[in-house]
Amino acid sequence: MDPASGTAVVTGAASGIGLGLVRACVAEGMSVVMSDIDGGRLEEAASALRAEGGSVWAHPCDVRDLSEVHALQRAATEHGGPVDLLFNNAGVGLARPVPQCSHADWRLLLEVNVQGVINGIQTFLPAMIEQGRGHICSTASLSGLAGDPDLVAYSGTKFAVVGIMEGLAIEMRRDHPGISCSVLCPGPVATDLMATSSKNLVDSGGQPSAEGRRAAEVADYLARGMDPDEVGRLALAGIGAGDFWLLPHPDMTFEILDPRYEAMKRGRLHVDADWVLPR
Ligand SMILES: NC(=O)c1ccc[n+]([C@@H]2O[C@H](COP(=O)([O-])OP(=O)(O)OC[C@H]3O[C@@H](n4cnc5c(N)ncnc54)[C@H](O)[C@@H]3O)[C@@H](O)[C@H]2O)c1
């Protein structure tokens, strides 16, 4: 796929990695339809990019709602023509031991991180197949490649994204070779993921659920992470090179995965002391 041509759609584009992906696409000369559940922050981000000469449109959408994702696809096609590149990037995080996760929290994570990705695929893939070309990239996480304590619900949803994208990529290679896929699995990136997510978390009684110490620790850990614009540039370069696995933190990734696979061959659980954040 040649990212230098055509129109891209990015969900969760009002901030963080999504905005980094938008900036990388704009730098390559693409037109971008930016989408996010937060219409106010989305319009602000889009206006700033337009002021710099970027060819961007803003279309708010909650990825949990299939009809809103359909409306996004129609608006994107209207503005920019056929969509060549879809980034299913919108996501929410939750850092909390399992006994403290409410049913509503699990549901929110599944609906945004998994159903949101499925809605993107179901909506945009048919037109890509019809036009004979396209690329779908979904944002998973390093937590989607190895289970993470206190990020269990999050990690589970990101494993689902990895499995969906890997299977889809193979299916497309076999049945529709013009369509390619990738999965973005970053380690820590300096975004406000924990703060933006906590706005959406509710307890089992439907009340906003207080974020605990663990979320603050994870937010602090992310703040020392990679610049989201750098993640956007690396992702786009990987897509241009034909990569499936987009791994902005390769050293960290294989420090975790290599011993995990060795332990797996012996049927053992791998527990990395550095990986379990200090409590
Ligand atoms: N920050 C990290 O360290 C990190 C690491 C690995 C993966 N990720 C993943 O990267 C993606 C982007 O997160 P980020 O870190 O840039 O955080 P972020 O909070 O800056 O971006 C997430 C965006 O998604 C939007 N969003 C939330 N729910 C939505 C919904 N239902 N519909 C549409 N938009 C919605 C939010 O408004 C926000 O703008 C997420 O999928 C996240 O899981 C982040």
The ligand as a MOL file (V3000), in Angstrom:
LIG
                    3D

  0  0  0     0  0            999 V3000
M  V30 BEGIN CTAB
M  V30 COUNTS 44 48 0 0 0
M  V30 BEGIN ATOM
M  V30 1 N -0.7980 5.5860 25.2730 0
M  V30 2 C -0.2670 4.3750 25.2510 0
M  V30 3 O 0.7460 4.1160 25.9250 0
M  V30 4 C -0.8520 3.2970 24.3820 0
M  V30 5 C -0.0970 2.1280 24.2170 0
M  V30 6 C -0.6210 1.1130 23.4160 0
M  V30 7 C -1.8310 1.2710 22.7860 0
M  V30 8 N -2.5460 2.4280 22.9710 0 CHG=1
M  V30 9 C -3.8130 2.5410 22.2460 0
M  V30 10 O -3.7460 3.6660 21.4050 0
M  V30 11 C -5.0530 4.1100 21.0680 0
M  V30 12 C -5.1300 5.6160 21.2340 0
M  V30 13 O -4.9800 5.9470 22.6060 0
M  V30 14 P -4.0690 7.1650 23.1180 0
M  V30 15 O -3.0490 6.5850 24.0100 0
M  V30 16 O -3.6660 8.0100 21.9850 0 CHG=-1
M  V30 17 O -5.0920 7.9130 24.1000 0
M  V30 18 P -6.0630 9.1690 23.8400 0
M  V30 19 O -6.9810 9.1600 25.0010 0
M  V30 20 O -5.2670 10.3820 23.5690 0
M  V30 21 O -6.8370 8.7680 22.5040 0
M  V30 22 C -7.9720 7.9430 22.4750 0
M  V30 23 C -9.0830 8.6960 21.7470 0
M  V30 24 O -10.1730 7.7920 21.5420 0
M  V30 25 C -11.3650 8.5370 21.7390 0
M  V30 26 N -12.4730 7.6330 22.0730 0
M  V30 27 C -12.7450 7.0090 23.2440 0
M  V30 28 N -13.8680 6.3030 23.1510 0
M  V30 29 C -14.3330 6.4590 21.8840 0
M  V30 30 C -15.4700 5.9840 21.1910 0
M  V30 31 N -16.3770 5.1990 21.7800 0
M  V30 32 N -15.6300 6.3510 19.8740 0
M  V30 33 C -14.7360 7.1580 19.2760 0
M  V30 34 N -13.6480 7.6720 19.8990 0
M  V30 35 C -13.4470 7.3170 21.1910 0
M  V30 36 C -11.0550 9.4900 22.8930 0
M  V30 37 O -11.9370 10.6000 22.9200 0
M  V30 38 C -9.6080 9.8830 22.5690 0
M  V30 39 O -9.5350 11.0660 21.7880 0
M  V30 40 C -5.9990 3.3240 21.9790 0
M  V30 41 O -6.5790 2.2660 21.2530 0
M  V30 42 C -5.0750 2.8000 23.0600 0
M  V30 43 O -5.5780 1.6330 23.6480 0
M  V30 44 C -2.0790 3.4450 23.7420 0
M  V30 END ATOM
M  V30 BEGIN BOND
M  V30 1 1 1 2
M  V30 2 2 2 3
M  V30 3 1 2 4
M  V30 4 1 4 5
M  V30 5 2 4 44
M  V30 6 2 5 6
M  V30 7 1 6 7
M  V30 8 2 7 8
M  V30 9 1 8 9
M  V30 10 1 8 44
M  V30 11 1 9 10
M  V30 12 1 9 42
M  V30 13 1 10 11
M  V30 14 1 11 12
M  V30 15 1 11 40
M  V30 16 1 12 13
M  V30 17 1 13 14
M  V30 18 2 14 15
M  V30 19 1 14 16
M  V30 20 1 14 17
M  V30 21 1 17 18
M  V30 22 2 18 19
M  V30 23 1 18 20
M  V30 24 1 18 21
M  V30 25 1 21 22
M  V30 26 1 22 23
M  V30 27 1 23 24
M  V30 28 1 23 38
M  V30 29 1 24 25
M  V30 30 1 25 26
M  V30 31 1 25 36
M  V30 32 1 26 27
M  V30 33 1 26 35
M  V30 34 2 27 28
M  V30 35 1 28 29
M  V30 36 1 29 30
M  V30 37 2 29 35
M  V30 38 1 30 31
M  V30 39 2 30 32
M  V30 40 1 32 33
M  V30 41 2 33 34
M  V30 42 1 34 35
M  V30 43 1 36 37
M  V30 44 1 36 38
M  V30 45 1 38 39
M  V30 46 1 40 41
M  V30 47 1 40 42
M  V30 48 1 42 43
M  V30 END BOND
M  V30 END CTAB
M  END
